[in-house]
Amino acid sequence: ISLEPSAPLHAELARVLERLGILPDAIAQAGRAAALESSAEHHSLKAELHVRWRQSDLAVEEYSKALALSPGSGGLLFRRAQAYSTAGRLPEALRDAEAAWKARPEDPALPAWTAQLLAQQGRYSQAWRRCGLVSDPALSAFSRAYVRLHARRYEEALAELAACRRLAGQGALERRASVTGVQIGYYF
């Protein structure tokens, strides 16, 4: 039996190889899928694999291709913002995060993410105002802690993290706030 090359088969093989931890081959298969059928889905898959392999610039390139095929996608913009951030390209990350927020204004993670990007750039007053727009109280407290941490206001950051833990209950955000609080306490 002879099988014709198929983009969906290459994409599925890429996912299987990813689960097996064979990332270079997974990236190659995702590239074959994108070459056979240039779609936002296939370029996004390849970008996500580049992120896992810590190849941020290549991830940005693939997310850009995906966005060219699906302009204005809030999810793609957010993921490209994360890749830009990891690559140290904070102005571009902020631009994409803000565009993602406009595309998905109901997502509480997006104003929180933009606040964190502003804080990383030393734009604390803007970051602080952005924290006030985060609709989830626990995430808002975490964002305020992040801004205070970057502004080197450690005691206030610890207080915000304590508020985040109280508001978050049991879950990933509570654990993240606890770990961050321990790290600050260790250095403070």
Phi, psi and omega in degrees: 000133178249128180254136175285148174302137183224126179301314179298324178292318177296321179295317179295320177297322177300317179295320178296314179297324176298313180299329178279352179084017181259073189293319180301318178290325177297317178297318179298318179293320177296323176296321177295319178299315181293326179291323180285325182214096182288100180228159178301321181298314183288320177293323178295318177301313180297321178298315180299324178291321175298322177299313180299327181272004179062039177251074189298318182295321177292325176296316178302316180300315180289320176298325178296319176296319179296318180292330176296330180269341180220068185300141176079006178293116181300320180295316179293319178299317180296316181292324176292324176301317178297319179294318176301315181299314180298327179281358179081015181260071189295320178300319178293322178298316180295317179303312181291321180296320178292322177293322177296320180296320177295325180285331182227068185296342181279349184278111183291342181289333186289314175295329177296317180295318179294324176298317180295320178294320177297318179297320179297334179267005179078015181263068191292319182294320176295319179298318181297317178298322180295325177301326179293347180263359179281120187284332180277120185300320181292317179293325176297316178297319178297318179297318177298320178298318181299315180296315180296323178298315180292332178276003179063037176252074193294316181298319178293323177297318178297320179295319178294322178293323176297319177297319178299315180298317179297317184284330187280333185069208180275125178165183185297318181294321178297317179295319180296319178296320179296313180297316180298318178299317178297317180297317179295314180300325179295318183273341187274000000 
